[in-house]
Amino acid sequence: MRSPQEEDSPVTTRGGDDGQTGLIDGSRRFKDDIFFDALGYIDEAQVAIGVCRAVLRDAPLTAQAEKHARKLEKDLEGVQYLMLTAGGVMACPVNSPPQPGQPLITENEISGLDRSIAEWRSRIELEPRFFVAGDSLCGAEFDRARTVIRRAERAVVTVVRRQGMEEQKRVSRFLNRLSDWMFILARWADAVRES
């Protein structure tokens, strides 16, 4: 039997039963506040990327594509952790900017996405046309992730326009590049599915 000190953290705290929840500085706001729209959509986007990673693991891909897929799984997991960082940045109200030592989205992460876009773009031919999702399950999930990330970006822009914090502007740019990468990955997944 475990001691009281070893008990698991409670899942239900009931702290939000009044319709409010806390930001990183401890301030309480209603759950329909613009901050929580941004945080919720970032969380949803992180999960959507996780679905892409899970579907990719079992996708019927060509032998050549398999080696790229294994590296991509790791890269996607890294991006999921960066989404957690993005959420932390967005949980900072204007009167409480990120604390020293708090993880941030930096220019390095944005440049890293630019490199990923270029790397994966070099693997596919893109016809000059509109694309619809559904040529492969994996591609459709990347397209779904792209749309969820775009929604997160729109919510982040709302916060940025209200606060203008540079750290949050970088989150917006990061999400913009991330959605572009998801578009490229969707086209790649559609192109390399095993017939």
C-alpha positions in Angstrom: 0.0 0.0 0.0 1.3 3.4 -0.9 1.7 6.2 1.6 -0.2 9.5 1.2 3.0 11.1 -0.1 3.1 8.6 -2.9 -0.5 9.1 -4.0 -0.9 10.1 -7.7 -1.7 13.7 -8.5 -5.4 14.2 -8.8 -6.8 14.4 -12.4 -9.9 16.3 -11.2 -9.1 19.3 -9.1 -12.5 21.0 -9.4 -10.5 24.3 -9.6 -12.2 25.1 -12.9 -15.8 24.3 -11.9 -16.6 28.1 -11.8 -15.7 28.4 -15.5 -12.3 29.9 -14.8 -8.7 28.5 -15.0 -5.2 29.9 -14.4 -2.5 31.3 -16.5 1.2 30.8 -16.0 1.4 33.8 -13.5 -1.4 32.3 -11.4 -4.0 34.8 -12.6 -7.5 33.4 -13.2 -9.6 34.0 -16.3 -12.7 32.6 -17.8 -12.2 29.6 -20.1 -13.6 31.4 -23.1 -10.8 34.0 -22.9 -8.7 34.5 -26.0 -5.7 33.0 -24.1 -7.5 29.7 -23.7 -8.6 29.6 -27.3 -4.9 29.8 -28.3 -3.8 27.3 -25.7 -6.6 24.9 -26.6 -5.9 25.0 -30.3 -2.1 24.6 -29.7 -2.9 21.5 -27.6 -5.2 20.2 -30.3 -2.5 20.8 -32.9 0.0 18.9 -30.8 -2.4 15.9 -30.6 -3.1 16.1 -34.4 0.7 15.9 -35.1 0.8 12.9 -32.7 -1.9 11.2 -34.8 0.2 11.8 -37.9 3.1 10.2 -36.2 1.0 7.1 -35.2 -0.5 6.7 -38.6 2.9 7.1 -40.3 4.2 4.3 -38.2 1.8 1.9 -39.8 1.4 3.5 -43.2 1.9 1.3 -46.3 4.8 3.1 -47.8 7.3 2.3 -50.5 10.6 0.8 -49.4 12.4 4.0 -50.3 10.0 6.1 -48.2 10.3 3.8 -45.1 13.8 5.1 -44.2 12.6 8.7 -44.4 9.5 7.9 -42.4 11.4 6.6 -39.4 13.4 9.9 -39.2 10.2 11.8 -39.7 8.6 10.1 -36.7 11.3 11.4 -34.5 11.2 14.9 -36.0 7.4 15.0 -35.4 7.8 14.0 -31.8 10.3 16.8 -31.4 7.8 19.3 -32.8 5.2 18.0 -30.4 7.4 19.0 -27.5 8.0 22.4 -29.2 4.2 22.8 -29.2 4.2 22.3 -25.4 6.8 25.1 -25.3 4.6 27.3 -27.5 1.7 26.7 -25.1 3.8 27.9 -22.2 4.7 31.1 -24.1 1.0 31.7 -24.9 0.0 31.3 -21.3 2.0 34.5 -20.3 -0.2 37.6 -20.0 1.3 40.9 -21.0 2.0 41.9 -17.5 3.8 38.7 -16.8 6.3 38.0 -19.7 8.2 34.7 -19.8 10.4 34.1 -16.8 14.2 33.7 -17.1 14.9 30.1 -18.1 11.4 29.4 -19.4 11.7 27.5 -22.7 10.8 29.7 -25.7 10.2 29.3 -29.4 13.3 30.9 -30.9 14.5 31.9 -34.4 16.4 28.6 -34.4 13.2 26.6 -34.3 11.6 28.7 -37.0 14.8 28.2 -39.2 14.7 24.5 -38.5 11.2 24.4 -39.9 12.3 26.3 -43.0 15.0 23.7 -43.5 12.5 20.8 -43.0 10.2 22.4 -45.6 13.0 22.7 -48.1 14.3 19.1 -47.4 10.8 17.5 -47.8 9.9 19.7 -50.7 12.9 18.4 -52.6 11.4 14.9 -52.4 8.2 15.6 -54.2 6.8 17.1 -57.4 4.1 19.7 -56.7 1.6 20.3 -59.5 0.3 23.9 -59.7 -3.2 23.1 -58.6 -5.4 22.9 -55.6 -5.2 19.7 -53.6 -8.0 17.9 -51.7 -7.3 15.5 -48.8 -7.8 11.8 -49.0 -5.4 10.2 -51.5 -4.0 8.3 -48.5 -4.9 8.1 -44.8 -1.5 9.4 -43.8 -1.7 12.3 -46.2 -5.2 13.1 -45.0 -4.0 13.2 -41.4 -1.2 15.6 -42.3 -3.8 17.8 -44.0 -6.0 17.6 -40.9 -3.0 18.7 -38.8 -2.3 21.6 -41.2 -5.9 22.9 -40.7 -5.7 22.6 -36.9 -2.4 24.3 -36.8 -3.8 27.2 -39.0 -6.6 27.5 -36.5 -4.1 27.7 -33.6 -2.2 30.3 -35.6 -5.3 32.5 -36.0 -6.0 32.3 -32.2 -2.4 33.2 -31.5 -2.6 36.2 -33.8 -5.6 37.4 -31.8 -3.5 37.3 -28.6 -0.5 38.9 -30.3 -2.6 41.8 -31.6 -3.9 42.4 -28.1 -0.5 42.1 -26.4 2.3 42.4 -29.0 4.8 40.3 -27.0 7.8 39.4 -29.2 7.9 35.9 -27.7 4.3 35.3 -28.8 4.9 36.7 -32.3 7.6 34.0 -32.8 5.0 31.4 -31.8 2.8 32.7 -34.6 5.6 32.5 -37.1 6.5 29.0 -35.9 2.9 27.8 -36.5 2.8 29.4 -39.9 5.9 27.5 -41.0 4.6 24.3 -39.3 1.4 24.3 -41.3 3.4 24.8 -44.5 5.5 21.7 -43.6 2.3 19.7 -42.9 1.1 20.6 -46.4 4.4 19.3 -47.9 4.3 16.1 -45.8 0.7 15.4 -46.9 1.7 15.6 -50.5 4.8 13.4 -49.8 2.6 10.8 -48.0 0.2 10.7 -50.8 3.0 10.2 -53.4 4.8 7.4 -51.6 1.9 5.2 -50.5 2.4 1.7 -51.6 -0.1 0.7 -54.2 
